[in-house]
């Protein structure tokens, strides 16, 4: 079982990672938060940071799905697309 000090330190690290979202690009802040929570993966992909880049990446990765209807997914309403 963990000691109270390690719980406090963990909570402080999580709080710091959450605060980073205010002035750090979303993708980087999200990765830092996941790392703080103990999640990490050597498998990552840059799928772009906007609707068109993301949808184009999906179409290239899964061509058997065919083209994605941008109107149906309302891509023009997306503020960003960080994964």
C-alpha positions in Angstrom: 0.0 0.0 0.0 1.2 3.5 -0.8 2.2 6.0 1.9 0.2 9.3 2.3 3.2 11.2 1.0 3.2 9.3 -2.3 -0.6 9.9 -2.6 -0.1 13.6 -2.1 2.8 13.8 -4.5 0.8 11.9 -7.1 -2.2 14.3 -6.6 0.2 17.3 -7.1 1.6 15.8 -10.3 -1.9 15.2 -11.6 -3.0 18.8 -10.7 0.1 20.2 -12.4 -0.6 18.1 -15.5 -4.2 19.4 -15.6 -3.1 23.0 -15.2 -0.7 22.5 -18.2 -3.8 22.4 -20.5 -4.1 26.2 -20.1 -0.9 27.1 -21.8 0.4 23.9 -23.5 -0.8 22.5 -26.9 -3.6 20.0 -26.2 -1.8 17.0 -27.7 1.3 17.6 -25.6 -0.7 18.3 -22.4 -2.9 15.2 -23.0 0.2 13.0 -23.4 1.8 14.5 -20.3 -1.4 13.8 -18.3 -1.6 10.2 -19.5 2.1 9.7 -18.6 1.4 11.2 -15.1 -1.5 8.7 -14.7 0.9 5.8 -15.7 -0.2 5.3 -19.3 2.4 5.3 -22.0 2.7 3.9 -25.5 5.4 3.6 -28.0 2.8 3.5 -30.7 1.7 7.0 -31.6 0.6 8.7 -34.8 0.3 12.3 -35.9 -3.1 12.4 -37.5 -3.2 16.2 -37.9 -4.7 18.9 -35.8 -7.7 19.8 -37.9 -10.8 18.0 -39.2 -9.5 17.7 -42.8 -6.1 16.3 -41.8 -7.7 13.8 -39.4 -10.3 12.7 -41.9 -7.8 12.4 -44.7 -5.5 10.3 -42.4 -8.4 7.9 -41.6 -9.3 7.6 -45.3 -5.7 6.7 -46.1 -5.4 4.2 -43.2 -8.8 2.5 -44.0 -9.4 3.0 -47.7 -12.0 0.2 -47.7 -14.3 2.5 -45.7 -14.5 4.9 -48.7 -14.6 8.7 -48.5 -15.9 10.2 -45.3 -18.8 12.6 -45.9 -17.5 15.9 -44.4 -21.1 17.3 -44.3 -22.4 14.3 -42.4 -19.7 14.6 -39.7 -20.0 18.4 -39.8 -16.3 18.8 -40.2 -16.7 22.6 -40.7 -17.9 22.9 -37.1 -14.8 21.2 -35.6 -12.6 23.6 -33.7 -9.6 21.2 -33.8 -8.8 17.6 -33.9 -6.1 16.6 -31.5 -5.5 12.9 -30.8 
